[in-house]
């Protein structure tokens, strides 16, 4: 299993966390998404992950990467 870790901005509440988790789970290969509200760390695990797709999805959801 692969893991990609990114830091996003504008994560302010559990609603933000949920939006990112649900949004990323729609991408191919994504099996697990963890978002740390305090550190703004987004950890994505799965097989055949595309960092470009993950980055684009997070940005589209309104959370630019740090």
C-alpha positions in Angstrom: 0.0 0.0 0.0 1.2 3.5 -0.9 0.9 6.6 1.3 0.9 10.2 0.3 1.1 12.9 2.9 0.3 16.6 2.2 -0.4 19.7 4.3 -3.5 21.7 3.3 -4.6 25.2 4.4 -8.0 26.4 5.5 -8.9 23.3 7.5 -10.8 24.8 10.4 -13.5 22.3 11.6 -14.7 18.7 11.4 -16.8 19.7 8.4 -13.7 20.5 6.5 -12.1 17.2 7.6 -15.2 15.4 6.4 -15.4 17.2 3.1 -11.7 16.3 2.3 -12.2 12.7 3.4 -15.3 12.2 1.3 -13.9 14.0 -1.7 -10.7 12.0 -1.8 -12.4 8.7 -1.3 -14.0 9.2 -4.8 -10.6 9.0 -6.5 -9.4 5.7 -7.9 -7.1 3.7 -5.7 -7.9 5.7 -2.5 -8.7 3.3 0.3 -8.1 5.4 3.5 -8.0 9.1 4.2 -6.9 10.7 7.5 -7.0 14.4 8.2 -5.4 15.9 11.3 -7.4 19.1 12.2 -4.5 20.5 14.3 -1.6 20.0 12.0 -3.6 20.2 8.7 -1.9 17.0 7.6 -3.7 14.9 5.0 -2.6 11.3 4.7 -4.0 9.2 1.8 -3.4 5.5 1.6 -4.2 3.0 -1.2 -2.9 1.4 -4.4 -2.0 3.2 -7.6 -2.4 6.6 -6.1 -2.0 9.7 -8.3 -0.5 12.6 -6.3 -1.6 15.0 -9.0 -5.2 13.9 -8.8 -5.1 14.1 -5.0 -3.6 17.6 -5.1 -6.1 18.7 -7.6 -9.1 17.4 -5.6 -8.0 19.0 -2.4 -7.5 22.3 -4.1 -10.8 22.1 -5.9 -12.5 21.4 -2.6 -11.1 24.8 -1.4 -8.1 23.7 0.6 -4.9 24.9 -1.1 -1.8 23.0 -0.2 0.8 24.6 2.0 
